[in-house]
Amino acid sequence: MPPVPTSPAQLHNIKAQLDLILLALEALTGIGSEAMVQAADTLQLSGMGDRVSLWRLRQANPLRKGQGGRKKLDVEEAKALVLLICYLAQQHQTRIRSAVGLLEQLTSQGRPPHEAAVLGDYLDGFCNLFQDRMDDQSQESLSMEHLSNLALKLLIDLLFYGGSGGARRLWVALIDRSAPS
């Protein structure tokens, strides 16, 4: 993997990005924490052996509701989440490809994504999960249009994270997006 983030601000942003990518996977595939824990067991990733441990890692996202009990995310845990995301994206690659294909088709026809049931369900699911789990301040800063655009961007990103070299791609994207401007 590329170099690790060096500043607390970079790790802060990486925590949010990882949780949002997992949120996108949940919304598209319907997987929950049990499936994530099973995948972590399959990959022999430490620190995610049960739903509570996984929840604590995801609570490291600074956008999440609930200030109490947040666990700081270290570099090894971030790497483990990257591997978990890429594994799950690979496992659900057919569904991801289908959804991205529909998105491309509708976009080329000038039609809104929600006209396809799969994409409409995904967008609704992502927006609902975001509203349920993220704090009010995070929600106030995003309009529904921005939230839908974020969901669609994450959907397209999942296509690449589930492919060959996905973990490297995701890690580089995390570093690039969290680099100070």
N, C-alpha and C positions, 0 to 999 in steps of 0.2 A: 504494500500500500504506500501511497505518497506520504510526505511528511505529516506529522501530527500538528494540530492547531497549537498555537503558542500563547494566545492571549485568552483571558477569561471571557472576553466578548465573543470570540470565535466559538468557544465551547457553548456559550449561552445560546447562540444562534443555531448551532448544530443540534442541540437538544430539542429545540422547537421543530426543526426540519425533520428529524427522524420521527418524531411523534406524528407529525402531519402526514408523512408518507405511510406510516402504519394505519392512520385514520383512513386514508384513501384506499388502502388494501381492504380494510374492514368494510367500507362502504360498497366497494365493487364486488367483493367475493362473499361477504356475509360471514367471514371467519371471525372468531372471537378469541379471547385470551387463552382458552383451552387449546385451540389449534396452534396458537403461537407458542405456548409452552411445549407442546408435543414436538413442534418443529425445532425448538431450541434443544430439546432432549436428543432428537435425531442428529443434530449438528454438534452435540456435546458442548454446548455453550454454557459456561458457568454463570451464575448470578441470575438466571431466569428459570430456575427449577420449579417454580410454582407461580400461580396467578398473582399472589401478593408481591413477589419479587419483581415480576414483570410490571405490575401496576406502579410500584415504587420507581422503577426506571423511567416509566412514561411520565410520572408525576414530576420528573426533573424538567419537563417542558415549562418554561416560564410563562407561557400563555394559558396554562391550565388553571382551572378553578382550584381553590383550596390552597392556602399558603402553608398550612401545617404539614410537617412530615415530609417535605420535599427532599428527595435524595439527590445529592450532587452526582453528576454523571462524569466518570473519568474516561480516559481515552480507550482503555480496554473494553469498557462497557459500550462505548460508542461503536467500536469495531465489531463487537458482538451483535449489536442491533443492525449494523450494516449487513452482516452476513445473514442474519435472520430475515431481513427485508428482501434481500436478493434471492434467498431460498424460496420464500413464499411467493415472490413475483414469478419465479421460474415454475413453481408448482401450478400457478394459475395463469400461465402464459397464454393459453388458448382463449380464456375469457378476456384477458387484457388486450390481446391482438384483435379480437372480435369487436370490442368496444372502441378501440382506436380506429379500426377500419370503418365502423359506422360514423364516427366523428369526422373522419376525412371525407366520407361520402356526403354527409349532410353539409359540411362546410363548403365543399365544392359546388353544391347545389344552392347555396345561400340560405339554407334552412337552419333553424335553431337546433342545438343538440338534443334538447328535451323531447323532440318529436319522436326519437327512437326510445322505446320503452327501457332498454338496458341503460342508456345514458340518462334518461329522466330519473330512473330509480337510483342510479349512482349519484347524480347531483343532489337529489333529495336526501339520500342517505348521508352523504358527506356533509351537507349543510346542517342536517339535524344532529349528527354526531358532533360537529364543531360547536353548535349552539349549546348542546348538552354539556360538553366537557371543558370548553374554554371560558375564561373569565370574561366578565362584562366589558372590561376595558378593551380586550382583544376584539370582541365582537363589534364594539362601537366604531372601531377604526376600519372595519371592512363592510362595504355594502354587499348586498346579495349578489350583485353582478361581479364584484371583485372576488367574492367567495367562490362563485361558480367558475370563474376564470382560473382561480387557484386549483380547484378540484380537477379541471380539465388539464391543466399543466402537469399536475401530479400524475394523472392517468397516463399521459404521454411519457413522462419520465419512467413510470413503472415498466413500460415496454422495454426500455433500455436496461433497466436494472435486473430484469429477469433473463437477459441474454448473456452471451459469452462476455466475460470481463465485467459483468454487472457490478460487482463489489468495488472494483477499481473506479469505474465510472461514477458510482454513487459517492465514494469517498472524495474524489476530485471535485465533484459538484458541491458537496458539503463544504469543502475548504474554500472553493471559489466564492460561493454565496455568502460565506460568513467572513470573508476577508474585509477588513475595514476599507472604506472608500477613500 
